[in-house]
Amino acid sequence: MIAQQIFNGLALGMGYALIAVGYSLVFGILRLVNFSHGSVYAFGAQMAMVFIGLRFGVVPGLIASMVLTGVLGVAIDKLALEPLRKKKSIPIASLITTIGISNIVTNLLIVAFGSEKRAFPPLFDFGTLKIGKIIVSSTQIGMCVVSLILMLLLVGIVFYTKIGLAMRAAEQNPKAANLMGINVNFVISFTFFLSGISASIAGSLVGSYYQIVYPNMGFMAGLKAFAAAVLGGIGSLPGAIIGGLIVGVSESMAATVLGSTYRDSMAFIILIIVLIVRPNGLFGKKGITKV
Amino acid sequence: MTNTRMEKHSFLYQFESFISKNQKLLLILLAAFLCLLPKGVNNQYFLTVIVKMAVYAMFGLGLNILTGYTGLVSLGHAGFVAIGAYTASLCAVKLGLSFFPSMLLGMVVAGLVGILLGLPTLRLTGTYLSIVTLGFGEIIKMIAMNWSPVTNGTLGVKNIPKPAVFGMKLTIANHGLYYLVMIILVVCTVFCLVLVKSKTGRALQAIKGDELASVMMGINVTYYKILAFVLSACICAAAGALYATLIGYVDPNTFNFDVSTLILSIVILGGMGTIRGMFLGAAILIALPEVSRFLMVYRFVLYGVILVVMMRFRPQGILGWKSQLPYKLSRQVMEWLKTAETEEAGDNG
């Protein structure tokens, strides 16, 4: 029973980790909490539903949704956030802007699709596995495998490619990176593209796990994934994965041990405890204040 | 010299000096307008919207102390509102207390929670502090949802009685609730004005400007940050109690993250660190869903568009200008300066 719940939590946690990566990527480079990420995730899930429904097949549908969601991420950056960076406005202005964007995207989704829950086709369907006493559904295996592959891919991009080097440089010092000939604005847009893609994949996976999607699905999932990102140390990729897994497991444990009304807040309770003990999260770098 | 003369001819300077010259007259006019408003428009729907605006302006005033003056961005102020609303309505429903003691109790509880939240968050700065307040808001919601014996769980508290004065029930229909909310709003506003001009207010603004420098100037940063949390929590709790009695029921979802962002949007839209801004911000954001009904489903999109456009073109808020008038020292300080001057003159002579 407990082992089963832990496994369920791990599978769900991989989904959170994928959303959390989107927060981490953007925070690392802009020091900005991107509150629109939850709605981008919902957008990705809706698009996946629409494209898969068009009968091009599952994989082309997912790819189309990924590209479109990535483009949405870039559009958010170019239309709303880049002008703010150029004006060098106060950090809270960007934060409020992302809250506004989240509102726009969610409500446009409601206008387009209605606020009701819609069925999402299962992406992986090859029965269930039984390992000892644990029952594992194919969707859970698919979630874990796809998330792990994607994480490895992201780590590969960030640490072993030229654009990843540029991302890390821009993260450390945007001005110096600019002087070294890095087009920082392009790097930021690329980061938004990556975070949009990971959000879309997370949306499709979680959507197929619960088999429903709806425009407001990004709200709670976004907040929890955000808690996961901070928990692991926002801005660090391994931190996002560990944070996501912790949130997922604690959530499914809380649902069984304490009752389902506790599950939504578990993430925040753990978050506050961690932040009080380690203000920069589990894997976060310590910020140095220069006088 | 030319620079100051230019400023004196600016529209803003003239506007501000006009206001400060005719301050008393304008205040009397405003008071008369507010008193006569319900007599003039005897429309219950309209008055309800006005009262809602006033309550949200109070939320704004509360958060403004923390965010506008002390520079601590809170994303969980719905939590404090919920504490005030729940405490007051539970006292009224279950213990049969009348409105004012219940409201005060709500403020006290919120203040205590403010201390509890303030203490650990002192280790955190910037974004991390906002994140903890966000979590705080969610946890308060969870407590309201799960502490069923007291809060009645997800069903919430229903039939919250209207406040009564000398046995007379104050409702929107007999304009009593309107006057009550306006009086409490005025008290809150005066409190905030006095606070900003006081030593405490200057300390808070110094912390916003530069925390390290304020430590160097001998300001007890810990004390003032917690004080800001407590004052902010108390004002929001009082407004929460009013809100609960206005709408007549509270449930955990009345105070979700959307309310927190709405309060923050009021502060930002009106102008962070100004008191006038809170009224305009609340008026716009509360009126918006009402007046834009013809836009149907698109009106919720409009709310987001306003936030984005505002941040792009006027991030300091609509009324967020810096005062062009010279800073007025308080009477006490002026007298102290005068005596010091005469003493100095006496010493020299």
Interface residues (C-beta under 8 A of the other chain):
Chain A: F27 R31 V33 A80 P83 L84 K87 S89 I90 P91 I92 A93 S94 L95 I96 T97 I99 G100 I101 S102 N103 I104 N107 L108 I110 V111 F219 L223 F226 A227 V230 G259 T261 Y262 D264 S265 F268 I269 L271 I272 L275 I276 P279 N280 T289 V291
Chain B: V73 P120 R123 L124 G126 T127 Y128 S130 I131 V132 L134 G135 F136 E138 I139 K141 M142 M145 N146 G153 T154 L212 F257 T261 L264 S265 I268 M272 V297 Y298 F300 V301 Y303 G304 V305 I306 L307 V308 M310 M311 R312 P315
